[in-house]
């Protein structure tokens, strides 16, 4: 199952439960409604949270004493305080940026609308309606107990019983005596829960016996305490209650708070020691141990302490004294503080770990980088950072200085790499020590090109080929780049302590895989993880990344599993969110603060690297043409040039396209590896993508690759697609049901199509005519598109593709001379032999 919060709604897909699948044609709210009714369990954290919200709506609905009368017209309201509480309990959600209390209000009104529609078409009672789905769901009876604080000075409370009828609710019970004067049976039926309750509650029994149950009365603290202790008993017979807030809220009970980090101290990693001050609190007021001893000598019950009504329970107070003595240390490490705030012991003994003044301000600024002061950029950094990127650089630099591992999880297309390169530039200027960047093989070219572009002259050593070649290299005191597959195979990595270790596409180390162990075994002073894939919906992935970034912060794997289980049972993840918040920086293209800083189209060049097999074929082709071109001229030479260009394009795409072999192995093509890596992130966000290619013969292989990644079917549209089919394909792709991708031949996809459901475009190969490519891109970016479109252009590093790309975008006047407006290759044949061979010769990474 996959669930994602979106604006005023949510996406649900990849359903496996048959009962839920049968509801697929219904609205999402209806699916959620019936799933909650049937107590459906989901491992998907986002859907599980939505089920909890829906259950809260049911609980509120079923507690309405007039529900049988009002049916679908009942007024079910949540206070702002209740909405805030539901929001704070949320887990780490996919689409969290869209969730707020207004979104929860939308859910509440949508679920109630489904209930209203259902009950209007149901002839039986509300009780029988809910019972037909779930026998545990009970409609409250018509009675409600009210307990209200009367006077603090006199220490008195008011108690009253009300009932509901078809005209109104919360009518004083005494009115029932006159309403049912002529129908004793109805009166007895109304009072039957009280009769049952009087056998188990001495307080209610006495009121029934003397008749005071029918009238508002003033009671003392002792009776009020008895009422509060019996709340669950009242609920068990279907009586709802309205009680003072102090009893509902933990903050008004005596508890221990551990205040950590009041005083400013040098912070360098999780082992840094912070000041530690345990205090006993009731509300916002602090109590002394002498006062606790005095309460222990007093009788149990409600007490008015420093303006707050508090339950004095000797067993709890003795536990508090024990906890206070056990927390008597003067200092605690930052890491122990974070773990302790999550631990089961904290809940068991009702201990709240809180940040002191200085630590709170520090973590607040890390969680909101706009509060951080600007840090100078390196002198040789040749780019202008957008506002949010500059804030990201400030954040990363601060985390480095603090010795804390950080996760930069910005949305795809927002430029994570450039922010990291800016930080690395600063480290290189300071001669901090060797930097190691671990990346998927498909992203090596991207990193090298980004360094060349933004930090020119950077000394880079590439440990990216075979382990034999990699082991022949020495560690560079500047930048070293390697791949996940080689981390464990390079001897020098095992003997080097790097100053800074960066892992890109950090989801590669999820779970305890070999890659996870190899990366965690590296010795380093500072760590950074980059990911554009949501890790929010899987606590296991979150743990894997944090065990790399800040080992021990979330405890052992067994301890974290126990903590996760407890959070799930309590249906609250607020403590985890608070603990990890300073360590993850995630900005989304949908953020209002980001949108104003973005261009309408985000164009990202992706630089796949030739595999060894591709390089061999490419070099062989260049060698052959270098010799052959000297022996021909005229039409024969022109034919040789155009044929060579076609061959090199095919080799850059996939060797099998060049050779005509039907089997397309992913590992044989840098573009296929990059396409797999890139689309896995797009599909993980449940986004849609258009893939353009000028070669129809490669489309089946691309389709097979994508379907293996997303485990779902996609669509294809080419020049041979009939006009009637084109409209159906467009309609299906833009429809409500998730269709992950549409592959189009470049010319067929360039005209007359509106494909605004896609917010990603991939140009798999180049047409070398910007106008044609832009026209294709505009299939996604046009009127009706509500989200930013990210355009990924594949440019194979070091090949003719990269050299033509440089001509197109850096030497426009020269490119106009070389390239024709309607055909891309014709004028290339007019280059001299030397110019042509220089154009197609391998360069860049392959020198």
Secondary structure as GFF3:
##gff-version 3
##sequence-region A 1 847
A	DSSP	beta_strand	2	6	.	.	.	ID=ss1
A	DSSP	beta_strand	9	13	.	.	.	ID=ss2
A	DSSP	alpha_helix	18	21	.	.	.	ID=ss3
A	DSSP	alpha_helix	28	37	.	.	.	ID=ss4
A	DSSP	alpha_helix	45	62	.	.	.	ID=ss5
A	DSSP	alpha_helix	67	70	.	.	.	ID=ss6
A	DSSP	three_ten_helix	71	73	.	.	.	ID=ss7
A	DSSP	alpha_helix	80	88	.	.	.	ID=ss8
A	DSSP	three_ten_helix	96	98	.	.	.	ID=ss9
A	DSSP	alpha_helix	101	120	.	.	.	ID=ss10
A	DSSP	alpha_helix	126	131	.	.	.	ID=ss11
A	DSSP	beta_strand	143	151	.	.	.	ID=ss12
A	DSSP	beta_strand	156	163	.	.	.	ID=ss13
A	DSSP	beta_strand	171	172	.	.	.	ID=ss14
A	DSSP	alpha_helix	174	179	.	.	.	ID=ss15
A	DSSP	alpha_helix	184	198	.	.	.	ID=ss16
A	DSSP	alpha_helix	202	210	.	.	.	ID=ss17
A	DSSP	three_ten_helix	212	214	.	.	.	ID=ss18
A	DSSP	beta_strand	217	220	.	.	.	ID=ss19
A	DSSP	alpha_helix	221	229	.	.	.	ID=ss20
A	DSSP	alpha_helix	231	236	.	.	.	ID=ss21
A	DSSP	beta_strand	240	242	.	.	.	ID=ss22
A	DSSP	alpha_helix	245	248	.	.	.	ID=ss23
A	DSSP	three_ten_helix	250	252	.	.	.	ID=ss24
A	DSSP	beta_strand	255	260	.	.	.	ID=ss25
A	DSSP	beta_strand	273	282	.	.	.	ID=ss26
A	DSSP	beta_strand	285	287	.	.	.	ID=ss27
A	DSSP	alpha_helix	289	297	.	.	.	ID=ss28
A	DSSP	beta_strand	301	305	.	.	.	ID=ss29
A	DSSP	beta_strand	308	312	.	.	.	ID=ss30
A	DSSP	alpha_helix	314	326	.	.	.	ID=ss31
A	DSSP	beta_strand	331	333	.	.	.	ID=ss32
A	DSSP	alpha_helix	334	342	.	.	.	ID=ss33
A	DSSP	alpha_helix	344	348	.	.	.	ID=ss34
A	DSSP	beta_strand	351	355	.	.	.	ID=ss35
A	DSSP	alpha_helix	357	367	.	.	.	ID=ss36
A	DSSP	three_ten_helix	369	371	.	.	.	ID=ss37
A	DSSP	alpha_helix	387	402	.	.	.	ID=ss38
A	DSSP	beta_strand	406	408	.	.	.	ID=ss39
A	DSSP	alpha_helix	416	429	.	.	.	ID=ss40
A	DSSP	beta_strand	435	439	.	.	.	ID=ss41
A	DSSP	three_ten_helix	441	443	.	.	.	ID=ss42
A	DSSP	alpha_helix	444	454	.	.	.	ID=ss43
A	DSSP	beta_strand	460	463	.	.	.	ID=ss44
A	DSSP	alpha_helix	467	471	.	.	.	ID=ss45
A	DSSP	beta_strand	479	483	.	.	.	ID=ss46
A	DSSP	three_ten_helix	487	489	.	.	.	ID=ss47
A	DSSP	alpha_helix	491	495	.	.	.	ID=ss48
A	DSSP	beta_strand	497	503	.	.	.	ID=ss49
A	DSSP	three_ten_helix	506	509	.	.	.	ID=ss50
A	DSSP	alpha_helix	514	521	.	.	.	ID=ss51
A	DSSP	beta_strand	523	530	.	.	.	ID=ss52
A	DSSP	alpha_helix	539	549	.	.	.	ID=ss53
A	DSSP	alpha_helix	557	570	.	.	.	ID=ss54
A	DSSP	alpha_helix	574	580	.	.	.	ID=ss55
A	DSSP	three_ten_helix	581	583	.	.	.	ID=ss56
A	DSSP	beta_strand	584	585	.	.	.	ID=ss57
A	DSSP	alpha_helix	592	595	.	.	.	ID=ss58
A	DSSP	beta_strand	601	606	.	.	.	ID=ss59
A	DSSP	alpha_helix	612	628	.	.	.	ID=ss60
A	DSSP	three_ten_helix	629	631	.	.	.	ID=ss61
A	DSSP	alpha_helix	634	653	.	.	.	ID=ss62
A	DSSP	alpha_helix	655	659	.	.	.	ID=ss63
A	DSSP	three_ten_helix	666	668	.	.	.	ID=ss64
A	DSSP	alpha_helix	670	684	.	.	.	ID=ss65
A	DSSP	beta_strand	689	693	.	.	.	ID=ss66
A	DSSP	three_ten_helix	696	698	.	.	.	ID=ss67
A	DSSP	alpha_helix	699	710	.	.	.	ID=ss68
A	DSSP	beta_strand	715	717	.	.	.	ID=ss69
A	DSSP	alpha_helix	723	733	.	.	.	ID=ss70
A	DSSP	beta_strand	741	745	.	.	.	ID=ss71
A	DSSP	three_ten_helix	748	750	.	.	.	ID=ss72
A	DSSP	beta_strand	760	763	.	.	.	ID=ss73
A	DSSP	alpha_helix	770	777	.	.	.	ID=ss74
A	DSSP	beta_strand	789	794	.	.	.	ID=ss75
A	DSSP	alpha_helix	800	810	.	.	.	ID=ss76
A	DSSP	alpha_helix	812	818	.	.	.	ID=ss77
A	DSSP	three_ten_helix	826	830	.	.	.	ID=ss78
A	DSSP	alpha_helix	833	840	.	.	.	ID=ss79
A	DSSP	three_ten_helix	844	846	.	.	.	ID=ss80
###
